[in-house]
C-alpha cells in the first residue's frame, strides 16, 4: 500500500475505533417495544437506504456516535474542524450570497437579466454560457448553428463581455462564471473589463469555475488533453495568487458530478479528491500552500434527501480542514476553511407537474442553508423545460429570501448539530469518502482514475441502479411514477429567438473589420510561443490578446495546434 493510501486507511480506522461497540438501548427497544408494535399493526419492516446506499435504522441514539465526538469532530462554529460552520456567527452576522444562475441569448439580453436580478435583491452575479462558448467556438462557426444563446449567453470577443457588464460596477459586486475549458480566456476578458473600468485587479471579487477534472468526469466539455488544461489552471493559479488576491481562480465542482448520477458520497469524495489534486499542483508550481489554497472554492449540489445533504456539507468542511492541516501542513486558518457555493438539484426537477419543482427546490435550499453554504442558487421551476423565465427566476430568488427573512433558520448556527442522526450520518459519510480516497490513491491518483475511466464507471453504475429503482417503483418521484396526471404543456416557457444568433454574428463580423489585424496576429503568435514553453505563465498573453479583440475561437485554436485533443476511454 502506498503512503497516500495508508494515510486514508488510517483515517478510516480512526473513525471505526471511536464507534461504540454496542448500542444496547437500540437493541432493547427494537426487540421489545418496536417488535410488539409491528406485530400489532401487521407492519413488515423494509430496509431503507439513502442515495449513497447507506442503510438507515429507524432511530439513532448517543450510542451511535463516536466517543469524544463533540470535542474532536464537532467543535464550535469558526473553530477547527469547522463541522458547524466556517464563521463564528454564520448567518447571524451575514446572510449567504444569493447568486442566481443567469445568462441567455445575446449579451444585451443577459445584461438586462442581471440588472433585473440586482434590482430584486440578488447579491452576486452568476453567468451561464452557451455551448459554442463552452467549447471555445465563435458564434459564426458552423458547429454553433442553432446553439447560440440557447443554454447561456454567447461570448465570442471582449466586446460581448463589455456589453454584458455595461452599467455594472465590478468593484461593487462579485461575479461567478461557469466556464471550464476556455476559463483562462473568459478570466482574461473579465480582467480586461476591470482594467477598462479603472478597477485594480486586487479589488475585483468573484470566481471562475475552471475545474477541468470534473469535465472529464461528468460534463464532458473539454478541448485539450488533461495535462494541457491542468497547465492552464496552474498558470491562472499562480497569476491570480500574485495579482488578483480576491479572485477565486477555480471552483471545484461536485455539482455536475452529482447531476451525472453520482450519489452524495461519490459527489463528496470525487470533488474533494479533485481539490486535493489542485493543492498538489499548486505546491508543485512552487507556491506556499498557505498563499494559494485560501482561494480554492467549491461548488456542491443540494439534492432532495434533506438530512443526507446537510450531513454531506458538514462532512466536507471537516474532511478538508483535517487533511489540509495534517497532510499538507497548512497553518493559516483560511487555508483550512472549505468555502462553497451550492445549487439546488437539476436532476430532481421534472417536466411533469413543474410547479412541484418549487417545493423540491425549497427543501433543497433549506438543506444547503442548514448545511452552512456561503452562497446559493435556487433553480427555477421551469428549468426542466427551458431556460428560466423572469417569473420563474423571481420565484426562485424569493424562495431564498423567504428562508432568510421568515423561516428563522438563519437565527441559530448549525441548528441540527447534535442530532444523533445527523452526527452519525456525517461520520458515516466521512468514513466512506476516505474509502474512496484510498482506492483512488492505489490507482495512482485522481488523474489516473479519471483517465482510466474508473470514476466515470462508478457514477454510471450508480445512475443505472437509481433508474432501475425508479422503474420498479422502489423510489418515488411525485408526478413521474406516482400521482401521475395527464398534462399538455403546463406552463409558458422562455424561448430564445434566432435573432440572438444574428446579432452575435453581425457584431463579430463588425469587430473583425475594425480591429488591428497586425496587433491581433502578433498577440496570437506570442501566445503560441509562450505555450510551447512549459515554464512560461500564459495569463498575461491571454489578457493582451483579448484586449486586441482576438476571438475566443482564435485563442482556443492556438491551444489545439499546440496540445491536440483527447478522447476518453470507453466506459464498460
C-alpha positions in Angstrom: 0.0 0.0 0.0 1.3 3.5 -0.9 2.0 6.1 1.8 -1.0 8.1 0.5 -3.3 5.0 0.6 -2.1 4.2 4.1 -3.0 7.7 5.3 -6.6 7.3 4.2 -6.7 3.8 5.6 -5.6 5.2 9.0 -8.4 7.8 8.8 -11.0 5.1 8.3 -9.6 3.1 11.2 -9.7 6.2 13.4 -13.4 6.6 12.8 -14.2 2.9 13.3 -12.2 2.7 16.5 -14.2 5.5 18.0 -17.6 4.0 17.2 -19.5 2.5 20.1 -19.0 -1.3 20.2 -22.7 -1.9 21.0 -25.9 0.0 21.0 -27.7 -1.8 23.8 -30.5 0.8 24.1 -31.4 0.4 20.4 -31.3 -3.4 20.6 -33.6 -3.5 23.7 -36.1 -1.1 22.1 -36.2 -2.8 18.7 -36.6 -6.3 20.1 -39.4 -5.3 22.6 -41.3 -2.1 22.1 -40.9 -1.8 18.3 -41.3 -5.6 17.7 -44.6 -5.6 19.7 -45.9 -2.6 17.8 -45.0 -4.0 14.4 -46.8 -7.2 15.3 -49.9 -5.4 16.5 -50.1 -3.3 13.3 -49.0 -6.1 10.9 -46.1 -3.9 9.8 -43.4 -5.6 7.9 -40.1 -3.8 8.1 -38.5 -2.9 4.7 -34.8 -1.9 4.7 -34.3 1.8 3.8 -31.3 3.4 2.2 -30.3 6.9 1.2 -29.0 7.9 -2.2 -25.5 6.8 -1.2 -26.6 3.3 -0.3 -26.2 3.8 3.4 -28.7 1.6 5.3 -30.7 3.6 7.8 -32.1 2.5 11.1 -35.4 3.6 12.5 -33.8 5.8 15.1 -30.4 6.9 16.3 -29.1 7.5 19.9 -26.0 8.8 21.5 -24.6 5.3 21.4 -24.3 5.6 17.6 -21.8 8.5 17.8 -18.1 8.3 18.1 -16.6 8.5 21.6 -15.4 12.1 22.4 -17.4 13.1 19.3 -18.2 16.7 20.4 -14.6 17.7 21.2 -12.8 16.1 18.3 -15.3 16.2 15.4 -18.0 18.7 16.2 -16.3 21.6 17.9 -17.7 25.1 17.7 -18.5 27.4 14.7 -15.4 29.1 13.3 -13.1 26.7 15.0 -11.3 23.5 13.8 -12.6 21.2 12.3 -15.3 23.7 11.2 -18.0 21.0 11.1 -20.5 23.5 12.5 -19.6 26.3 10.1 -16.5 28.3 8.9 -17.5 31.6 10.6 -18.2 32.1 14.3 -21.6 33.7 13.9 -22.6 32.4 10.4 -25.8 33.9 9.1 -26.5 36.0 12.2 -23.6 38.1 11.1 -24.1 37.9 7.3 -26.5 36.0 5.1 -25.3 33.8 2.3 -24.9 35.4 -1.1 -28.0 34.9 -3.3 -26.4 34.2 -6.6 -28.9 33.2 -9.3 -27.5 31.5 -12.4 -28.2 33.8 -15.3 -27.2 34.1 -19.0 -29.0 33.6 -22.2 -29.3 34.9 -25.8 -27.2 37.9 -26.6 -25.0 39.9 -24.2 -27.8 42.6 -24.2 -30.3 40.0 -23.1 -28.1 38.9 -20.2 -27.2 42.4 -19.2 -30.9 43.2 -18.8 -31.5 40.0 -16.8 -28.5 40.7 -14.5 -29.8 44.2 -13.8 -33.3 42.8 -13.2 -31.9 40.4 -10.5 -29.8 43.1 -8.9 -33.0 45.3 -8.7 -34.9 42.4 -7.0 -32.2 41.8 -4.3 -29.6 39.5 -5.8 -26.3 40.0 -4.1 -23.9 38.2 -6.5 -23.9 37.5 -10.2 -23.6 34.1 -11.8 -23.1 33.7 -15.6 -24.0 30.8 -17.7 -22.5 30.4 -21.2 -23.9 28.7 -24.3 -22.5 25.6 -25.8 -20.3 27.3 -28.5 -18.7 29.4 -25.8 -18.2 26.4 -23.5 -16.3 24.5 -26.3 -14.3 27.5 -27.5 -16.1 28.2 -30.8 -17.1 31.6 -32.2 -20.8 32.3 -32.9 -20.2 32.0 -36.7 -18.6 28.6 -36.6 -20.9 26.0 -38.4 -20.9 23.9 -35.2 -22.6 26.8 -33.4 -25.6 26.8 -35.7 -28.8 26.8 -33.7 -27.0 26.8 -30.4 -26.0 30.5 -30.0 -27.5 31.9 -26.8 -29.6 28.7 -26.2 -28.3 27.4 -22.8 -26.5 30.6 -21.8 -25.1 33.8 -23.1 -22.8 33.8 -26.1 -19.3 35.4 -25.9 -17.0 35.5 -28.9 -14.9 38.6 -28.1 -14.2 41.1 -25.4 -16.9 43.3 -26.9 -19.5 40.8 -25.8 -18.3 40.9 -22.2 -18.2 44.7 -22.3 -21.9 44.8 -23.3 -22.9 42.1 -20.7 -21.4 44.2 -17.9 -22.3 47.6 -19.1 -23.5 49.7 -16.2 -22.4 47.1 -13.6 -19.6 48.3 -11.4 -17.2 45.3 -10.9 -15.7 46.9 -7.8 -19.1 46.6 -6.0 -20.3 43.1 -6.9 -18.8 39.6 -7.2 -19.2 37.5 -10.3 -19.2 33.8 -10.8 -18.6 32.4 -14.3 -19.4 28.8 -15.1 -16.8 28.2 -17.8 -14.2 25.5 -17.8 -12.2 24.6 -20.9 -11.8 28.2 -22.1 -11.8 29.5 -18.5 -8.5 31.3 -18.9 -9.9 33.3 -21.9 -13.0 34.4 -20.1 -10.9 35.3 -17.0 -8.7 37.4 -19.2 -11.7 39.2 -20.6 -13.1 39.9 -17.1 -9.7 41.3 -16.0 -9.6 43.4 -19.2 -13.1 44.9 -18.4 -11.9 45.7 -14.9 -9.0 47.5 -16.3 -11.3 49.5 -18.7 -13.4 50.4 -15.7 -10.4 51.5 -13.8 -10.8 48.8 -11.1 -7.5 47.3 -9.9 -7.3 43.6 -10.1 -6.6 43.4 -6.3 -10.1 44.8 -5.8 -12.2 42.5 -8.0 -14.0 39.6 -6.4 -15.6 36.5 -7.9 -15.0 33.0 -9.2 -14.3 31.3 -12.4 -15.2 27.6 -12.4 -12.2 26.3 -14.4 -12.4 22.8 -12.8 -11.4 20.7 -15.8 -11.2 17.4 -13.9 -15.0 17.3 -13.4 -15.4 17.9 -17.1 -13.6 14.6 -17.9 -15.6 13.0 -15.1 -19.1 14.3 -15.8 -19.9 17.3 -18.0 -17.7 16.3 -21.0 -16.8 19.8 -22.2 -13.1 19.7 -22.6 -10.9 20.9 -25.5 -7.4 19.6 -24.9 -5.8 16.6 -23.2 -6.0 16.7 -19.4 -2.3 17.7 -18.9 -2.8 20.8 -21.1 -5.8 22.0 -19.2 -4.0 21.4 -15.9 -1.2 23.7 -17.1 -3.7 26.5 -17.9 -5.2 26.2 -14.4 -1.7 26.2 -12.9 -0.9 29.5 -14.7 -4.2 31.1 -13.6 -3.5 29.9 -10.0 0.0 31.5 -10.0 -1.0 34.7 -11.7 -4.1 35.3 -9.5 -2.3 34.5 -6.3 0.2 37.3 -7.1 -2.1 39.8 -8.8 -5.8 39.2 -8.0 -5.9 38.0 -4.4 -9.7 38.3 -4.1 -10.4 36.2 -7.2 -11.2 32.5 -6.8 -9.4 31.1 -9.8 -11.1 27.7 -9.5 -14.4 26.5 -8.2 -14.0 22.8 -7.6 -17.3 21.4 -8.7 -19.3 18.5 -7.4 -22.5 19.8 -8.8 -22.0 18.3 -12.3 -20.7 15.1 -10.8 -24.0 14.7 -8.9 -26.0 15.7 -11.9 -24.4 12.9 -13.9 -25.8 10.4 -11.5 -23.4 10.2 -8.6 -24.5 9.6 -5.0 -23.9 12.1 -2.3 -20.9 10.2 -1.0 -19.5 10.0 -4.6 -20.0 13.7 -5.2 -18.2 14.5 -2.0 -15.3 12.0 -2.5 -14.6 12.8 -6.1 -14.9 16.6 -5.6 -12.6 16.7 -2.7 -10.1 14.3 -4.5 -10.1 16.9 -7.3 -9.5 19.6 -4.8 -6.5 17.9 -3.2 -5.1 17.3 -6.7 -5.2 21.1 -7.3 -3.4 21.6 -3.9 -0.7 19.2 -5.1 -0.5 21.1 -8.3 -0.1 24.5 -6.6 2.7 23.2 -4.3 4.5 21.6 -7.4 4.3 25.1 -9.1 6.3 26.5 -6.2 3.6 28.2 -4.2 3.2 28.0 -0.5 0.1 26.1 0.5 -1.0 29.0 2.8 -0.6 31.5 -0.1 -2.8 29.9 -2.7 -5.2 27.4 -1.0 -7.5 30.1 0.6 -8.7 30.9 -3.0 -9.8 27.4 -3.7 -13.5 27.4 -3.5 -16.1 24.6 -4.0 -19.5 24.1 -5.7 -21.8 21.5 -4.4 -25.2 20.1 -5.3 -28.1 20.1 -2.8 -30.5 17.3 -3.7 -33.8 16.2 -2.3 -32.7 13.9 0.5 -32.7 16.5 3.2 -30.6 15.1 6.0 -28.1 13.4 3.7 -27.3 16.8 2.0 -26.8 18.5 5.4 -24.5 15.7 6.6 -22.6 15.9 3.3 -21.8 19.6 3.6 -20.8 19.2 7.3 -18.5 16.3 6.5 -17.0 18.3 3.6 -15.8 21.0 5.9 -14.4 18.6 8.4 -12.5 16.4 5.9 -11.0 19.5 4.2 -9.8 21.0 7.4 -8.3 17.8 8.8 -6.5 16.9 5.6 -5.2 20.4 4.9 -3.7 20.6 8.3 -2.5 17.0 8.8 -1.4 16.1 5.3 -0.4 19.4 3.7 0.8 21.2 6.7 -1.4 24.3 6.2 -1.1 26.7 9.2 -3.3 29.7 8.3 -6.9 29.3 9.3 -8.2 30.5 5.9 -6.3 27.5 4.3 -8.5 25.2 6.4 -11.8 26.8 5.6 -13.8 25.0 2.9 -15.9 27.8 1.3 -18.5 26.7 -1.1 -21.4 27.7 -3.3 -24.4 25.5 -3.5 -27.0 25.0 -6.3 -30.3 23.1 -5.8 -30.5 20.0 -7.9 -31.4 20.0 -11.6 -31.9 16.2 -12.0 -34.7 16.3 -9.4 -36.7 18.8 -11.5 -39.4 17.2 -13.6 -41.2 18.5 -16.7 -44.3 16.7 -15.3 -46.3 18.9 -12.9 -43.5 21.5 -12.9 -44.9 23.6 -10.1 -44.0 20.7 -7.8 -40.4 21.8 -8.5 -40.9 24.9 -6.3 -41.4 22.6 -3.3 -38.4 20.4 -4.3 -36.2 23.5 -4.6 -37.4 24.9 -1.3 -36.4 21.6 0.5 -33.0 21.6 -1.2 -32.4 25.2 -0.4 -33.2 24.7 3.2 -30.7 21.8 3.4 -28.0 24.0 1.8 -28.6 26.8 4.3 -28.7 24.4 7.3 -25.6 22.8 5.9 -23.8 26.2 6.1 -23.3 27.3 2.4 -21.7 30.6 1.6 -23.7 31.3 -1.5 -26.8 29.7 -3.1 -28.5 29.4 -6.4 -32.1 28.1 -6.4 -33.3 26.5 -9.6 -36.4 27.8 -11.3 -39.5 25.6 -11.6 -39.5 25.6 -15.4 -35.8 24.6 -16.0 -36.8 21.0 -16.9 -38.5 22.7 -19.9 -36.1 25.5 -20.8 -34.0 28.4 -19.5 -35.9 30.1 -16.7 -38.5 32.8 -17.4 -38.5 36.1 -15.5 -41.4 35.0 -13.4 -39.8 31.6 -12.5 -36.4 33.1 -11.6 -38.1 35.6 -9.4 -40.0 32.8 -7.5 -36.6 31.0 -7.1 -35.0 34.2 -5.7 -38.0 34.8 -3.4 -37.6 31.2 -2.1 -34.2 32.2 -0.7 -35.4 35.5 0.6 -38.3 33.8 2.5 -35.9 31.3 4.0 -33.6 34.1 5.0 -36.2 36.6 6.3 -39.2 34.5 7.5 -38.2 30.9 8.4 -36.0 31.5 11.4 -33.4 29.1 10.1 -30.6 31.6 10.0 -31.1 32.6 13.6 -29.2 29.6 15.0 -25.9 28.3 13.8 -25.9 24.6 12.8 -29.4 24.1 14.1 -29.3 20.3 13.6 -25.9 19.9 15.2 -26.0 17.4 18.0 -28.8 15.4 16.3 -27.9 11.8 16.8 -28.9 11.0 13.2 -27.1 14.0 11.7 -23.9 13.4 13.6 -24.0 9.6 12.9 -24.6 10.3 9.2 -21.9 12.9 9.0 -19.4 10.4 10.5 -20.5 7.7 8.1 -20.1 9.9 5.1 -16.7 10.9 6.2 -15.6 7.3 6.5 -17.0 6.3 3.1 -15.2 9.3 1.5 -11.9 8.1 3.0 -12.6 4.7 1.5 -12.8 6.2 -2.0 -9.7 8.2 -1.4 -7.8 5.0 -0.5 -9.0 3.4 -3.8 -8.1 6.4 -5.9 -4.6 6.6 -4.3 -4.0 2.9 -5.1 -4.8 3.7 -8.7 -2.1 6.4 -8.9 -4.3 9.4 -8.0 -7.4 11.1 -9.3 -6.0 12.0 -12.7 -5.1 8.3 -13.4 -8.5 7.3 -12.0 -10.2 9.6 -14.5 -8.1 8.7 -17.5 -8.7 5.0 -16.9 -12.5 5.6 -16.7 -12.8 4.3 -13.1 -14.6 7.4 -11.7 -16.9 7.6 -14.8 -17.9 3.9 -14.3 -18.7 4.4 -10.6 -21.1 7.2 -11.5 -22.6 5.4 -14.4 -23.3 2.3 -12.3 -24.9 4.4 -9.5 -27.1 6.2 -12.1 -28.2 3.0 -13.6 -29.2 1.5 -10.3 -31.2 4.5 -9.4 -33.1 4.4 -12.8 -33.9 0.8 -12.1 -35.3 1.7 -8.7 -37.5 4.4 -10.3 -38.8 2.0 -12.9 -39.6 -0.6 -10.3 -41.3 2.0 -8.1 -38.9 1.4 -5.2 -38.0 5.1 -5.4 -40.8 7.7 -5.9 -40.8 10.9 -7.9 -44.1 12.6 -7.4 -45.8 13.2 -10.7 -43.5 10.9 -12.6 -44.0 7.4 -11.3 -46.7 8.1 -8.6 -49.6 10.6 -8.5 -49.3 10.9 -12.3 -51.6 13.2 -14.3 -52.3 13.7 -18.0 -50.9 17.1 -19.0 -50.4 19.1 -22.1 -47.9 21.9 -22.0 -48.5 23.1 -18.4 -46.5 26.3 -18.4 -45.3 29.1 -20.6 -41.5 28.9 -21.2 -38.8 31.2 -22.3 -37.9 30.8 -26.0 -34.7 32.1 -27.4 -35.2 33.7 -30.8 -32.9 33.2 -33.8 -32.3 37.0 -33.6 -29.7 36.5 -30.8 -27.6 34.4 -33.2 -28.0 37.0 -35.9 -27.0 39.8 -33.5 -23.9 38.0 -32.4 -22.8 37.1 -36.0 -23.2 40.7 -37.1 -21.3 42.0 -34.1 -18.4 39.5 -34.7 -18.1 40.5 -38.3 -18.0 44.2 -37.3 -15.3 43.6 -34.7 -13.1 41.7 -37.2 -13.4 44.5 -39.7 -12.4 47.2 -37.1 -9.7 45.6 -35.1 -6.0 45.9 -36.0 -5.1 42.6 -37.7 -1.3 43.2 -37.2 -1.7 43.5 -33.5 -4.0 40.5 -33.3 -1.6 38.3 -35.2 1.3 39.4 -33.1 -0.6 38.7 -29.9 -1.6 35.2 -31.1 1.9 34.4 -32.2 3.3 35.5 -28.8 0.7 33.3 -27.1 1.7 30.3 -29.2 5.4 30.8 -28.5 4.6 31.0 -24.7 2.5 27.8 -24.9 5.5 26.0 -26.3 7.5 26.9 -23.2 6.1 24.9 -20.2 7.7 27.4 -17.7 6.0 30.5 -19.2 2.9 31.8 -17.4 0.2 32.3 -20.1 -2.2 34.6 -18.3 -0.6 37.9 -19.4 -0.5 36.7 -23.0 -4.3 35.9 -23.0 -5.1 39.3 -21.4 -3.0 41.1 -24.1 -4.7 39.1 -26.9 -8.3 39.7 -25.7 -7.5 43.4 -25.4 -6.8 43.3 -29.1 -10.2 41.6 -29.7 -8.8 38.3 -30.6 -11.8 35.9 -30.7 -12.5 33.1 -28.4 -12.0 30.5 -31.2 -8.8 32.1 -32.4 -7.4 31.8 -28.9 -8.7 28.3 -28.4 -7.4 27.1 -31.8 -3.8 28.1 -30.8 -4.1 25.5 -28.0 -5.5 22.9 -30.3 -2.5 23.4 -32.6 0.0 23.1 -29.7 -1.7 20.5 -27.5 -4.0 18.5 -29.7 -7.3 16.9 -28.5 -8.3 14.0 -26.3 -10.8 11.1 -26.4 -11.9 9.5 -23.2 -11.8 5.7 -22.6 -14.8 3.5 -23.3 -16.9 3.0 -20.2 -17.9 -0.6 -19.9 
